[in-house]
Amino acid sequence: MAYEAVENIDPRDRPGAAVEERMLGTFASEDEAIEVARSARRRFAESGRADYAWWLVRAPGEMLARWIADSGSEKEFVLDLRSGELIEY
């Protein structure tokens, strides 16, 4: 199975603008995709941007994220597919 790492940025200086989605890559392992997303998150934090951003890891074509984090906190989450609830990673 392959996994995608995706970065989404909601530009605060352009109200109503579309969220910018950027594919960070497709990876053979979920762990590798998560590490790439974490690296992108660190770079975003170091940049000092005021925009809101979030990162996720999913299987290609899936609408459910297997891992998610955002620029508003240090927490990371996974989705419990049985209950539909986010659980802290």
ABEGO torsion letter per residue (X at the ends): XBBBBBBBBBBAABBGBBBBBBBAEBBABAAAAAAAAAAAAAAAAAAGBABBBBBBBBBBGBABBABBBBAABABBBBBBAAAGBBBBX
